[in-house]
Amino acid sequence: MLPTVILPGYFESADVYLPLQQALTKIGTKATTVPLRIRDWLPTLGGKIYLCGGQIDLWQKTVRTLLDLQ
């Protein structure tokens, strides 16, 4: 089964998705959540999507780490 990367929803933190990650892990699916905090979303206010470099770096690092664990 393919690994699962959980990307927190807009203005949500990774903590909210921990139960989902744990449930997936319990059934044998490798799963991880991108460690975003609510404040990581602040640069996106006002449509300034070009300021999301920090979030993109976290997403990439999380995916690479999960793939390296396979």
C-alpha distance (Angstrom), angle and dihedral (degrees) to the residues before:
residue distance angle dihedral
M1 . . .
L2 3.79 . .
P3 3.80 118.4 .
T4 3.79 118.3 -105.6
V5 3.79 126.4 -132.4
I6 3.80 113.8 -164.7
L7 3.78 113.9 -150.8
P8 3.81 111.4 -161.3
G9 3.77 115.3 -121.8
Y10 3.78 122.2 -105.6
F11 3.81 111.1 -61.0
E12 3.79 92.3 1.8
S13 3.79 129.3 117.2
A14 3.78 129.3 -130.8
D15 3.81 91.1 -112.2
V16 3.80 91.5 75.1
Y17 3.81 90.3 59.4
L18 3.81 97.5 49.6
P19 3.85 93.4 97.4
L20 3.82 89.8 53.2
Q21 3.80 91.4 48.5
Q22 3.82 90.9 49.0
A23 3.82 92.3 48.1
L24 3.80 91.7 51.5
T25 3.79 91.5 47.4
K26 3.80 90.4 49.5
I27 3.81 91.3 58.1
G28 3.79 91.9 48.8
T29 3.80 102.6 -95.2
K30 3.78 117.7 132.0
A31 3.77 103.7 -125.9
T32 3.77 137.8 169.3
T33 3.77 136.0 170.7
V34 3.80 124.6 -132.5
P35 3.83 102.1 -112.1
L36 3.79 97.3 -123.6
R37 3.78 121.9 155.7
I38 3.79 124.5 -153.1
R39 3.80 90.3 -108.0
D40 3.81 90.0 56.9
W41 3.80 86.9 71.5
L42 3.84 95.0 56.0
P43 3.83 95.2 91.4
T44 3.81 89.0 61.2
L45 3.81 93.6 64.1
G46 3.77 112.5 114.8
G47 3.79 94.0 24.3
K48 3.79 95.2 -72.9
I49 3.79 93.4 147.1
Y50 3.82 91.1 155.7
L51 3.82 87.8 72.0
C52 3.81 91.6 65.3
G53 3.79 95.8 95.4
G54 3.80 91.8 116.8
Q55 3.79 92.9 54.3
I56 3.79 92.7 46.7
D57 3.80 90.7 51.0
L58 3.81 90.3 52.0
W59 3.81 91.4 49.0
Q60 3.79 92.3 50.4
K61 3.80 93.8 45.8
T62 3.81 91.4 49.1
V63 3.81 93.3 49.8
R64 3.80 93.1 46.2
T65 3.80 91.6 49.2
L66 3.80 91.9 50.3
L67 3.79 92.6 47.8
D68 3.80 91.3 48.7
L69 3.82 89.2 56.2
Q70 3.79 92.6 60.5
